[in-house]
């Protein structure tokens, strides 16, 4: 896994200018050239961004290695279900990344970089900007994994679809608290993070009910 991350980081560093350009797209057109305040900051920022990108490139190999380690502990028939969950997680993560990049970041950054612009001369520092975009995108990807967490809890018997429906108001309060705790200091980012969380909560209830309906059939098939 370390070798995969190292190789992915090396590949990402070769193309790091394209990655930086991609991350700069949500910024206003006149702010794509970011500010650095130290001699080594341009290099250190490029390396840091390359490490993050390298980890994403290496993620399939990391997941494969983790599965190879834990596979002997599972029943032979569990492999298909685990692979389906992994594919579901990757799809949710990709959807969250797209939502964050094309919808959340442009609106949040536009609001932040124009806030009280008559009072401040706003310079966007590279180090802070890439830290902000990375944490926001990772937070939104984590949000979109909520249905997977709910499915796991339902499979373990900790939650049921009826319980989720019965405690919907409490669920909304918890989801709202999570949205406030996620990266994004401004109300625009928080609101844009909250909307999909509420939709995903409702979708999780539907998935929980579907999982409960399929559970008896799966158990009967396993007995036969």
C-alpha positions in Angstrom: 0.0 0.0 0.0 2.9 2.4 0.8 4.5 1.6 -2.5 1.2 2.3 -4.3 0.8 5.6 -2.5 4.4 6.5 -3.3 3.9 5.7 -7.0 0.6 7.5 -7.1 2.2 10.6 -5.5 5.1 10.5 -8.1 2.6 10.3 -11.0 0.4 13.1 -9.4 3.5 15.3 -8.9 4.3 15.0 -12.6 0.9 16.4 -13.4 0.5 18.6 -10.4 0.1 21.8 -12.4 -3.0 20.3 -14.0 -4.3 19.2 -10.6 -3.8 22.7 -9.2 -5.5 24.2 -12.2 -8.5 21.9 -11.6 -8.7 22.9 -7.9 -8.4 26.6 -8.9 -11.4 26.4 -11.2 -14.0 27.3 -8.4 -12.1 30.6 -7.8 -13.1 33.8 -9.5 -11.4 34.2 -12.9 -9.1 36.9 -11.6 -7.9 34.9 -8.6 -6.6 31.7 -10.2 -3.0 32.7 -9.4 -2.7 32.2 -5.6 -0.5 33.9 -3.1 2.4 32.3 -1.3 4.3 33.8 1.6 7.4 31.6 2.0 10.3 30.6 -0.1 9.5 26.9 0.1 5.7 27.3 0.1 5.1 26.7 -3.7 7.1 23.5 -3.5 5.6 22.3 -0.2 2.0 23.0 -1.4 2.6 21.2 -4.7 4.0 18.1 -2.8 1.1 18.1 -0.3 -1.5 18.3 -3.1 0.3 15.5 -4.9 0.3 13.3 -1.8 -3.5 13.7 -1.5 -4.0 12.9 -5.2 -1.6 10.0 -5.0 -3.6 8.5 -2.2 -6.8 8.8 -4.3 -4.9 7.1 -7.2 -3.7 4.3 -5.0 -7.1 3.8 -3.3 -8.2 0.8 -5.4 -4.9 -1.0 -4.5 -5.3 -0.1 -0.9 -8.8 -1.5 -0.8 -7.7 -4.6 -2.6 -4.9 -5.1 -0.1 -7.2 -4.6 2.9 -9.7 -7.0 1.5 -7.0 -9.6 0.9 -6.0 -9.3 4.6 -9.5 -9.6 6.0 -11.0 -12.1 3.4 -10.0 -15.3 5.3 -12.2 -14.1 8.2 -15.3 -14.0 6.1 -17.5 -16.8 4.8 -16.9 -17.7 1.1 -20.3 -16.3 0.1 -19.6 -12.9 1.7 -17.1 -11.8 -0.9 -19.7 -10.8 -3.4 -21.6 -8.7 -0.8 -18.4 -7.0 0.3 -17.4 -6.2 -3.2 -20.9 -4.8 -3.8 -20.6 -2.6 -0.8 -17.2 -1.4 -1.9 -18.6 -0.6 -5.4 -21.5 1.2 -3.7 -19.1 3.2 -1.5 -16.9 4.2 -4.5 -20.0 5.3 -6.4 -21.3 7.4 -3.4 -17.8 8.9 -3.0 -17.6 9.9 -6.6 -21.1 11.4 -6.5 -20.1 13.3 -3.3 -16.9 14.6 -4.9 -18.8 15.8 -8.0 -21.4 17.5 -5.9 -18.8 19.2 -3.8 -16.6 20.3 -6.7 -19.3 21.6 -9.1 -22.0 22.8 -6.7 -20.7 23.5 -3.2 -17.2 24.9 -3.7 -18.0 27.5 -6.5 -20.9 29.0 -4.5 -19.1 28.9 -1.1 -15.8 30.4 -2.5 -17.7 33.1 -4.4 -19.5 34.1 -1.2 -16.4 34.0 0.9 -14.1 35.9 -1.5 -16.7 38.7 -2.0 -17.7 39.0 1.6 -17.1 42.7 2.7 -14.9 43.2 -0.3 -15.2 47.0 0.2 -13.6 46.6 3.6 -10.8 44.1 2.8 -8.2 43.6 0.2 -8.6 39.8 -0.2 -5.6 37.7 -1.1 -6.1 34.0 -1.4 -3.1 32.1 0.1 -2.3 28.8 -1.7 -1.7 26.8 1.5 -5.0 27.9 3.1 -7.0 27.6 -0.1 -6.0 24.0 -0.8 -6.5 23.0 2.8 -10.0 24.5 2.7 -10.9 22.8 -0.6 -9.5 19.4 0.5 -11.3 19.4 3.9 -14.6 20.5 2.3 -14.4 17.9 -0.4 -13.4 15.1 2.0 -16.3 16.2 4.4 -18.8 16.0 1.6 -17.5 12.6 0.4 -17.9 11.5 4.0 -21.5 12.8 4.0 -22.4 10.8 0.9 -21.2 7.6 2.7 -24.1 8.0 5.2 -26.3 5.4 3.5 -23.5 2.8 3.7 -23.1 3.4 7.4 -26.9 3.0 7.9 -26.9 -0.2 5.9 -24.1 -1.6 8.1 -26.0 -0.7 11.3 -29.2 -2.3 9.8 -27.3 -5.4 8.9 -26.0 -5.6 12.5 -29.5 -5.2 13.9 -28.6 -1.8 15.6 -31.1 0.1 13.5 -34.3 -0.6 11.7 -36.2 1.3 9.0 -39.2 1.7 11.4 -36.9 3.2 14.1 -35.4 5.6 11.6 -38.9 6.7 10.5 -40.1 7.0 14.1 -37.1 9.1 15.1 -37.0 11.3 11.9 -37.1 14.6 13.8 -34.2 13.5 16.0 -32.4 12.3 12.9 -32.8 15.7 11.3 -31.3 17.3 14.5 -28.3 15.0 14.5 -27.8 15.6 10.7 -27.9 19.3 11.2 -25.4 19.1 14.1 -23.1 17.1 11.8 -23.4 19.7 9.1 -22.4 22.4 11.5 -19.4 20.4 12.6 -18.2 19.7 9.1 -15.5 21.9 7.4 -16.9 25.2 6.1 -17.0 28.2 8.4 -19.7 30.1 6.4 -23.4 29.6 6.3 -23.5 29.0 2.5 -21.2 26.0 2.7 -23.0 24.6 5.8 -26.4 24.9 4.0 -25.1 23.3 0.9 -23.8 20.4 3.0 -27.0 20.1 5.0 -29.3 19.7 2.0 -27.8 16.5 0.6 -27.5 15.1 4.2 -31.2 15.4 4.7 -31.9 13.8 1.3 -29.4 11.0 2.1 -31.0 10.4 5.4 -34.4 9.8 3.7 -32.7 7.6 1.1 -31.1 5.6 3.9 -34.5 4.8 5.3 -35.6 3.5 1.9 -32.4 1.4 1.7 -32.8 0.1 5.2 -36.4 -1.1 4.4 -35.1 -2.8 1.2 -32.3 -4.5 3.2 -34.8 -5.8 5.7 -37.0 -7.2 3.0 -34.0 -9.0 1.3 -32.6 -10.4 4.6 -35.1 -13.4 4.9 -34.5 -14.4 1.3 -30.7 -14.2 1.8 -30.8 -16.2 5.0 -33.0 -18.9 3.3 -30.6 -19.1 0.4 -27.7 -19.5 2.8 -29.4 -22.4 4.6 -30.0 -24.2 1.3 
